[in-house]
Amino acid sequence: MAQDTLQENKQLLANFGAEVFGKKELSNLHSYMHEGYIQHNPLVPQGLVGFKQFFADWFNAVPDWNYSLTKIVAEGDTVWAYGTYSGTQQGDWLGIPATNKSYSIAAVDIFRIQDGKFAEHWDVIDVYGLFKQLGVIK
């Protein structure tokens, strides 16, 4: 794969992260992801619509929601981001009543790109750490 394409894939993820996770702006998702976006995280509904609803709910429950990007890596049609999700849960989220507790968890998000847009997503997230910090588990 050409170096240009790898750089374009990394830039797509960087732009997406800045707009969606930085500005919490969900109105332009169609320019970043396919309508039929395949989601492999069982907590997030399928497709662009499912992604939008999940993150709207998360942003609403965690008004100080923050994502800090550490690294982006691209190989073939895949781009990976390593970063930290953090904030204070002030509303109901994932079936958990508001805890007013803060969390900070590491995550790796993996996207497959097709025709210049995200087509598929996998992630590895410290869910145990999240639930422990929110007081859901001891």
Backbone hydrogen bonds, N-H to C=O, Kabsch-Sander energy under -0.5 kcal/mol:
donor,donor_aa,acceptor,acceptor_aa,energy
6,L,2,A,-1.8
7,Q,3,Q,-2.3
8,E,4,D,-2.5
9,N,5,T,-2.6
10,K,6,L,-2.2
11,Q,7,Q,-2.4
12,L,8,E,-2.4
13,L,9,N,-1.8
14,A,10,K,-2.3
15,N,11,Q,-2.9
16,F,12,L,-2.5
17,G,13,L,-2.8
18,A,14,A,-2.3
19,E,15,N,-2.4
20,V,16,F,-3.1
21,F,16,F,-0.6
21,F,17,G,-1.0
22,G,17,G,-1.8
23,K,18,A,-1.4
25,E,19,E,-2.2
26,L,24,K,-0.6
29,L,26,L,-0.9
31,S,28,N,-1.8
32,Y,29,L,-2.3
33,M,29,L,-2.4
34,H,118,F,-2.6
37,Y,34,H,-1.8
38,I,119,A,-2.7
39,Q,37,Y,-0.5
40,H,38,I,-0.5
40,H,121,H,-2.0
44,V,41,N,-1.6
47,G,37,Y,-2.4
48,L,35,E,-1.9
50,G,46,Q,-1.2
51,F,47,G,-2.3
52,K,48,L,-2.5
53,Q,49,V,-2.2
54,F,50,G,-2.4
55,F,51,F,-2.5
56,A,52,K,-2.2
57,D,53,Q,-2.3
58,W,54,F,-2.2
59,F,55,F,-3.0
60,N,56,A,-2.0
61,A,57,D,-2.4
62,V,58,W,-1.7
65,W,62,V,-2.3
66,N,86,S,-2.6
68,S,84,T,-2.5
69,L,67,Y,-0.6
70,T,82,Y,-3.0
71,K,82,Y,-1.8
73,V,80,W,-2.3
75,E,78,T,-2.8
78,T,75,E,-2.2
79,V,111,F,-2.5
80,W,73,V,-3.4
81,A,109,D,-2.7
82,Y,71,K,-2.6
83,G,107,A,-2.3
84,T,68,S,-2.2
85,Y,105,I,-2.7
86,S,66,N,-2.6
87,G,103,Y,-1.9
89,Q,101,K,-2.4
90,Q,61,A,-2.8
90,Q,88,T,-1.0
91,G,61,A,-1.4
93,W,96,I,-2.2
96,I,93,W,-2.3
99,T,89,Q,-0.8
100,N,89,Q,-3.0
103,Y,87,G,-2.5
105,I,85,Y,-3.0
107,A,83,G,-2.4
108,V,124,V,-2.4
109,D,81,A,-2.7
110,I,122,W,-3.2
111,F,79,V,-2.9
112,R,120,E,-2.4
113,I,77,D,-3.5
114,Q,117,K,-2.8
117,K,114,Q,-1.4
118,F,32,Y,-3.4
119,A,112,R,-3.3
120,E,112,R,-1.3
121,H,38,I,-2.1
122,W,110,I,-2.5
124,V,108,V,-2.3
126,D,106,A,-1.8
127,V,125,I,-2.3
130,L,126,D,-2.0
131,F,127,V,-2.9
132,K,128,Y,-2.4
133,Q,129,G,-2.5
134,L,130,L,-2.0
135,G,132,K,-0.9
136,V,131,F,-2.3
137,I,131,F,-1.2
